């Protein structure tokens, strides 16, 4: 029996500190039928040249500039030929049996569009067994529309989405989204919430996401942005994208009957943002204003996307409500 081909896409941007360990973990996988595609987003730290020299058996896509996560991963997905795809951040390290576990689970149920594994913290040179806060595990949604992850569980479970640092995806699911929406990741997001947008559209099409603790790896966290692992520590441009893209995801993806149900929580959140930012980080108020400006400027395009996405929805209200578990 032929093994399913798994395409591994590694997105690198100035990842000299971690990307070679990431590649090492791919090379050590016990599952052998893989293709590796490395997308370099305009690195200038020498990592691209080292990869080309030491790992020239792998296909490399070179961008002249940092085109963002969505654009880079779309390039890799478009070039992939596998039945399954793993999207790797440059600062992750997979356990040697990660792919084997995921393929076995995915082959057991054709409705599984994504698999998420347990995410442990990679701190310095140490691969710890401390769960990375907010990643993986039972990942659901808060009613104010934020992700809610990190509730530990030691058995398989269906969840809203996998962790974004090393999701295992069925290519047929990705092709289904592109067939109806015209794209895999929405490149207007650039970086931030682009994976939430994709996995929301996945759920709307009735593809399932399985969390399995048997498949695990390690993640540095914010390795591509200098270790600035909290919202307020990141630069203004990044804050603008995070805030903007949350609005984009709400406008595009949440069905009317769910928006009405969530509306009180969303309104309270918006009212609270301004005083919260004044206390925590006054400079972030500018990012909030800019995010509103982007939404207003792009509202026609967003509603055009929404019309297409909602028309292709294949689940009902109660199905979606099960994933909103906390205020």
PERA-V315625 format. One line per field, one symbol per residue. phi: phi as a letter, one per 40 degrees, with the letter a starting at -180 (. if undefined). burial: I if it has 16 or more other C-alpha atoms within 10 Angstrom, else O. Layout:
phi=???
burial=???
This chain:
phi=.ccccbcbbbcbafcdcbcccccdcccccccccbbbbbbbcgcbbgccccccccbccccbbbbcbccgccccccdcccccbccbbbbbccbbbcccbdcdccccccccaccccabbbcbbcbbgbbccbcccdgbgfccbbcccgbcbbgccabbcacbcaccccacbbcccccccccccbgaccccccgahgccccccccccccgccbbcbccbaabbcgfccbggccbdcccccdccdcccdcccdccccbccdccccccddcccccccccccccdccadcccdcccccccccccbcccccccddccccccbbbdcccccccbac
burial=OOOIIIIIIIIIIIIIOIIIIIIOIIOOIOIOOIIIIIIIIIIOOOIIOOIOOOOOOOIIOOOOOIIIIIIIIIIIIOOIOIOIIIIIIIIIIIIIIIIOIIIOIIOOOOOIIIIIIIIIIIOOOOOOOOIIOOIIIIIIIIIIIOIIIIOOOOOIOIIIIIIIIIIIIIIOIIIIIOOOIOOIIIIOIIIIIIIIIIIIIIIIIIIIIIIIIIIIIIIIIIIIOOOOOOOIOOOIOIIIIIIIIIIIIIIIIIIOOOIOOIOOIIOOOOOOOOOOIOOOOOOIIOIIOIIOOIIOOOOOOIOOIIOOIIOOIOOOOOOIOOIIOOO
